[in-house]
Amino acid sequence: MTQIQQQGTVLKASQISKTYAHDGLQQHILVNLDLDITRGEYVVVMGPSGAGKSTLMHVLSGMDSPTLGEIEFDGAAIGALNPRRLTDFRRDHCGFVFQQIHLLDSLSVLDNVLAVGLLGRRRRRAEVVRRAGELLDRVGIEEADRGKFPAMLSGGEAQRVAVVRALINSPAVVFADEPTGQLNSESSSAVLDLLGEVSAGGQTVLVVTHDLRSALRGDRVLYLRDGAIRGECVLGRRRDAEHDHDRLSRLTGFLDEMGW
């Protein structure tokens, strides 16, 4: 893959469909979906359960292949990549926060983060350790807890570590599936603040969520139902919490129109 552009479209989905066959029946998860996401944009995808939100994220990131259509990253079709190059693409350009956290049980908190930060890149360990420490500080994981193993963490702590792991390589695109689902209000705010900062710094953020607090941070909220985008609400860049009331009014009005 080439170096990413400084502006313009980073991810483009053209006439994407995703169909699964089971017992002779076809289930259409995504249907003729088009989507452009620009560099540095913070996009939120909402919709009812089963609408295809997680599937959309998996297809856009190259974790799954569409049945029909094409995904482009920075103008290059990722469907044309062989499996090894597709793995390299995800490693070098994508960060992932999953609903299932997937920390490695045999590694400490810090080593879970470093395992990604040092993977496949010629980076000095001291540099990666420093960045890991800064990010862990930001989400409230104190130094005394960084030697713990995942089994010793609460669900919320493990999720915050997973967010740091997703950000450690400064990926071009961060894919986050319900990133605040297991977090209290304080931890949620810390994580959402961090995602907002990386987006403002030029990284693209795509969040799938049911949570209004998370959705309010987006520049644009897409509503997905029955595998298609039924509408979008453009909120613009969030400035501070003082302006969230107006954003909330616009978002809830939009969601009411969508039948959320």
C-alpha positions in Angstrom: 0.0 0.0 0.0 1.1 3.6 -0.7 1.5 6.3 1.9 -1.9 7.6 2.8 -3.0 11.0 1.5 -3.1 14.0 3.8 -6.7 14.7 2.9 -9.6 13.3 0.8 -11.2 9.9 0.9 -9.4 7.3 2.9 -12.1 4.6 2.8 -14.6 4.1 0.0 -17.2 1.4 -0.3 -18.8 1.0 -3.7 -22.1 -1.1 -4.0 -21.1 -3.4 -1.2 -23.3 -6.4 -0.5 -22.6 -9.2 2.0 -24.7 -12.4 1.9 -24.4 -15.5 4.0 -25.9 -18.9 3.0 -27.3 -21.2 5.7 -29.4 -24.4 5.1 -30.1 -23.3 1.6 -31.3 -19.9 2.6 -29.5 -16.6 1.9 -29.3 -13.9 4.5 -28.5 -10.4 3.1 -26.5 -8.5 5.8 -25.3 -5.6 3.6 -27.2 -4.5 0.5 -25.7 -2.3 -2.3 -24.1 0.1 0.2 -22.0 3.1 -0.8 -19.9 5.0 1.7 -17.0 7.6 1.6 -15.0 8.3 4.7 -12.4 11.1 4.7 -9.1 11.3 6.4 -9.4 12.6 10.0 -13.2 12.1 10.0 -14.9 10.7 13.1 -17.8 8.6 11.9 -20.4 6.9 14.1 -22.6 4.0 12.9 -25.9 3.4 14.7 -28.9 1.2 14.1 -30.9 -1.7 15.6 -29.3 -5.0 16.5 -28.8 -7.1 13.4 -28.6 -4.1 11.1 -25.2 -5.1 9.8 -23.1 -2.6 11.8 -20.3 -5.0 12.8 -20.3 -6.6 9.4 -19.8 -3.3 7.8 -16.8 -2.6 10.0 -15.3 -6.0 9.3 -15.7 -5.5 5.5 -14.3 -2.0 5.5 -11.2 -3.1 7.4 -10.5 -6.1 5.2 -11.3 -8.6 8.0 -14.0 -10.0 5.9 -14.7 -9.8 2.1 -17.9 -8.4 0.5 -19.9 -10.8 -1.6 -20.2 -8.0 -4.2 -18.7 -4.6 -4.5 -15.3 -3.0 -3.8 -13.5 -1.5 -0.8 -10.8 1.1 -1.5 -8.2 2.3 1.0 -6.5 5.5 -0.2 -7.5 4.8 -3.8 -6.3 1.2 -3.8 -8.7 -1.8 -3.9 -8.0 -4.0 -0.8 -9.8 -6.9 -2.4 -6.9 -7.2 -4.9 -4.4 -7.9 -2.1 -3.2 -11.4 -1.4 -3.7 -12.7 2.1 -0.2 -11.7 3.2 -0.4 -8.2 1.9 -3.9 -7.9 3.4 -2.5 -8.9 6.8 0.2 -6.3 6.4 -2.4 -3.7 5.4 -4.4 -4.3 8.6 -1.2 -4.3 10.8 0.2 -1.1 9.3 -2.9 1.0 8.7 -5.7 -0.2 11.0 -6.4 -0.3 14.8 -9.2 -2.4 16.2 -11.3 -2.3 19.4 -13.6 -5.3 19.4 -16.7 -6.1 21.5 -14.8 -9.3 22.6 -11.6 -7.8 24.0 -9.1 -10.5 22.9 -6.2 -9.6 25.3 -3.5 -12.4 25.4 -3.9 -14.1 28.8 -0.2 -15.0 29.0 1.0 -11.4 28.6 0.9 -8.5 31.1 -1.1 -5.3 30.4 2.0 -3.6 29.1 3.2 -6.5 27.0 -0.2 -6.9 25.4 0.2 -3.3 24.1 3.9 -3.7 23.2 3.2 -6.9 21.3 1.2 -4.9 18.8 3.5 -1.8 18.9 6.6 -3.8 18.0 5.0 -6.1 15.5 6.4 -5.9 12.0 8.0 -2.5 12.5 11.5 -1.3 13.0 10.8 0.9 16.1 12.9 1.3 19.1 11.5 -0.5 22.1 12.1 2.5 24.3 10.0 4.7 22.0 7.1 2.2 22.0 7.3 1.8 25.8 7.1 5.6 26.2 4.1 5.9 23.9 2.4 3.0 25.6 2.9 4.6 29.0 1.4 7.9 27.7 -1.7 6.2 26.3 -2.2 4.1 29.4 -2.0 7.2 31.5 -4.7 8.8 29.3 -7.2 6.0 29.9 -6.4 5.7 33.7 -4.4 2.5 33.8 -1.8 3.3 36.4 1.8 2.1 36.3 1.2 -0.3 39.2 -1.4 -2.1 37.2 0.6 -2.5 34.0 2.3 -5.7 35.2 -1.0 -7.4 35.8 -2.4 -10.2 33.6 -5.8 -9.9 31.9 -7.5 -12.3 34.4 -6.6 -9.8 37.1 -8.4 -6.9 35.4 -12.0 -5.8 35.5 -14.0 -5.7 32.2 -13.6 -2.0 32.1 -9.9 -2.0 32.7 -9.4 -4.7 30.0 -11.4 -2.6 27.5 -9.3 0.5 28.2 -6.2 -1.6 27.6 -7.7 -2.8 24.3 -8.3 0.8 23.2 -4.6 1.6 23.9 -3.5 -1.4 22.0 -5.6 -0.2 19.0 -3.9 3.2 19.1 -0.3 2.2 19.8 0.8 2.2 16.2 -1.0 5.5 15.3 -3.1 3.7 12.7 -4.7 5.6 9.8 -8.1 4.2 10.7 -9.3 3.2 14.1 -12.3 0.7 14.0 -14.1 0.6 17.3 -17.1 -1.7 18.0 -18.9 -0.5 21.1 -15.7 0.8 22.7 -17.4 2.1 25.8 -19.8 -0.8 26.3 -18.1 -2.0 29.5 -17.0 1.4 30.9 -18.4 3.7 33.6 -19.0 7.4 32.8 -15.5 8.5 33.8 -13.7 5.9 31.9 -16.0 6.4 28.9 -15.2 10.1 28.8 -11.4 9.4 28.9 -11.6 6.9 26.0 -13.9 9.2 23.9 -11.7 12.2 24.6 -8.7 10.2 23.3 -10.5 9.0 20.2 -11.6 12.6 19.5 -8.0 13.8 19.9 -6.6 11.2 17.5 -9.3 12.1 14.9 -8.4 15.8 15.3 -4.8 14.9 14.7 -5.6 13.3 11.3 -6.5 9.7 12.1 -9.9 8.5 11.0 -12.2 7.0 13.6 -15.1 4.7 12.8 -17.2 3.8 15.9 -20.2 1.3 16.0 -22.4 2.0 19.0 -25.8 2.1 20.6 -24.7 4.7 23.1 -25.8 8.3 22.7 -22.8 9.6 24.7 -20.5 7.9 22.2 -22.5 9.0 19.2 -22.3 12.6 20.2 -18.6 12.7 19.7 -18.9 11.9 16.0 -18.6 14.4 13.1 -21.2 12.4 11.3 -23.7 9.7 12.4 -24.9 7.1 9.9 -28.1 5.1 10.6 -27.9 1.5 9.3 -31.0 -0.6 9.0 -31.5 -3.8 7.0 -28.0 -3.6 5.6 -28.3 -0.1 4.1 -27.6 3.4 5.2 -31.0 5.0 5.7 -29.8 8.5 6.7 -27.0 10.6 8.2 -26.8 13.4 10.7 -23.9 15.8 10.2 -22.9 17.2 13.6 -19.6 18.7 12.7 -16.5 18.7 14.9 -17.2 18.6 18.6 -15.7 21.6 20.4 -16.5 21.0 24.1 -19.2 19.6 26.4 -20.9 23.0 26.7 -22.2 22.6 23.1 -23.4 19.0 23.6 -27.0 20.0 24.3 -27.5 21.3 20.8 -25.7 18.3 19.3 -28.0 16.0 21.4 -31.1 17.7 20.2 -30.1 17.3 16.6 -29.0 13.7 17.0 -32.1 12.6 18.9 -34.3 14.3 16.4 -32.5 12.5 13.6 -32.8 9.1 15.4 -36.5 9.7 16.0 -36.9 10.2 12.2 -35.1 7.0 11.6 -37.3 5.1 14.1 -34.5 4.3 16.5 
